[in-house]
Amino acid sequence: MYEGVIGQLIDQLGKLPGIGPKSAQRIAFHLIQSDRIEVEELVEVLRTVREKVKFCQICGNVSEEIECRICRDPRRDLSTICVVEESKDVVAIERTREFKGRYHVLGGAISPIDGIGPEQLRVKELLARLANTAIVEVIIATDPNLEGEATATYLARLIKPMGITISRLASGLPVGGDLEYADEVTLGRAFEGRRNLEF
């Protein structure tokens, strides 16, 4: 619909995940109407991110160093690894303050429809970590969807012969949710993962 640089800007913004055509158009016009300094700061931050941010050589998390903050922390439990799909999952788990071990970021999930197989993920690096260290437990924290379940099953089959304990994050009903709105899979998982009440 729009020609020239405005059309190009909308097209580029539309390539970002979660940004549809209307959102891309809104963001584009916001940038056009913004102060020049504000736009230049955004451009500079984007350029700096591309230059400075890399992936941790141990776990694959985003970092400005060769090793991320978590892998450098000597207080972390070296015997437990939590496997996640993306770096944003590390942030979500860290907010809970429940997990004290280290992470392994796969860089996605197995999705044959999207052409993503185990070879496109950091599976070899995970197996190398498990073979060379004293890991006691691997917690698989992939998303509770079809791709995440396929990835979890695939990893569990690879790890099981190593004699390492494998666990999966529990899934079920969200706090504040209503039973009538839960789908069958979620409700089924909630029953499977039920626990005894202690008084």
N, C-alpha and C positions, 0 to 999 in steps of 0.2 A: 504494500500500500504506500509506504513512504519511500522516497528515492534518495539517492546519494548517501551522505554520511549518517543522516538520521536513520535511514533504513538499515545501514550497516551496523550501527550501534544497537538498534533493536534486535537485529539478527544475532549479534554476538551475545547480548544479554539473554536472549531466549535459549542459548545453548547451555546456560548454567542450570544445574539440577534444581528442580522445584520452581523454576521460573517459566510460566506460560507466556503466550503472546501478549495478553493484556498487562501482566505484571512487567514484562520487558518494556512495553510501551510506557507505562507509568514511571518506571525507573529512568528510562531514557529522557523523558521530559523533565523529570526532577533534576537530572544532571545538567540539562540544557539551561534550566532556570537557576541553578546554584551559582554561588560566587565562584569566580575563577580559581581563587586560592583553595577553596574546598575541593574542587575537582582535581587540581594539581596535587593536593595532599593524598587523595585517593589513588591517583596514578602512581605517585611515589611509593606508597605503601604496597601496592600490587607489584611494582618492580622489585622492591626490597624483599618481599616474600619469595618471589621467584629466585632471587639471588641467594638468600640466606637460609631458607628453610629446606631441610633435607630429611631423610628418613634414618632413624637410629639403626646403626649397623647390627645391634643385638636383637631388638624386638620389632623394628619396623614402624615405630611410632614417629610422628612428626617431631622434629627437633631442630634447633639452630646449631647444635653441637654434633659431634660424631656419635655420641651416645646421649639418649634422652635423660631427663631429670630423674625419672623413676629407675632406670638401669644404673645410674650413677649413685643412687642412694644406698649406702651400706646397711641401712636399717631394714630394707625390704627382705622378706622371706625368700630365700633362693630355692626352696624345695617345692614351690607351687607356681605354676604358670597358668594364667587365665588367657584363653585364646578368644580373640574378638575379630570382627570383620574389619572395622575401620577405626581410625584414631579417635573419632568422636565418641566411640563406645568406651574407650579408656577414660575419657573425661566424665562420662555418665557414671561409670563404676567408681571412679575416684571420689565423686561427690557423695557417695554413700558412706565413705570412710570405713567400710566393712572389710575390704580386701587389702591384705598387707604383702602379697607376693609380687611377682613380676608379670608382665604381659607378653603376648605375641600377637601382632597385628597381621592378619592374613592379606589385607588389601582387597577384600571383597568376599563373595560367596560363590560356590559352584552354581552356575546357571547355564545349562546347555542352550537354552533359547537365546541368550545373549552372547553365546560363544565363549563363555568363561568356564574353563575346566580347572582341575587341580594344578596344571602346569602354569596357569596365569596367576596363581596365588602363591603365597610364601609358605608352602607346605614343606618343601625340601629343607628350608631354613629351620622350620619347627622341628622336624625329625633330627636334624643335625644337633640342635640344642638339647633335645631329649637324650640323644646318644652320648653326648659329651659331658653331661652334668648330672648331679645327684637330684634329679627331679623326682618327687614322690607322688605328686598329684597334678593332673591337668584338668582345669575347669573349662569346659567348652561353653562359651557365652555368645554363640552366634544367634542371630535374630530368630524368633520363633515363627518363621514362615517356611514355605516350601524349600527355598534355596538354603536357608540357615539350617534346616533339618537335614537336608541332603549333605551339606558340608559337615555337620556334626557326626552323622553316621559314617561318612567316609573317613574322617579323622579318627574316630573311635576304633574302626577296623584296623587302621594303620598302627595305632598306639597300643592296642590291647596286647599284642605279642611281646611288648617291651616290659610287661609286668608293672606298669605304672597305673595307679588308681585314676580312673577317668570319671568325672562327674559333669553333669549338665545343669545349668541354672534352672531352678524351678520356674514354671510358668502357670498362669491361671488367671483368676479374676483380679482386676485392678481394685485398689482401695477406693471406695466411693462409687463403685460400679453397681449396676442392677443386673440380677440374674437373667431377667427377661431379654436383655439386650446382648447377652454373651452368645457367641457362636458355639456350635457343638464341639469343635476341637478345643477351644479355650475352656469350656465347661468340663470336658472330659479330662483335660490336664489338671484342672483344679481338684477334681476327685482323686486322680492319681497322686497328686502331691499333697493331699490333706495331711494334717498332723494332729496329734492328740492335744487336747486342751489341758493345761496344768493350772491348778488353783492352789 
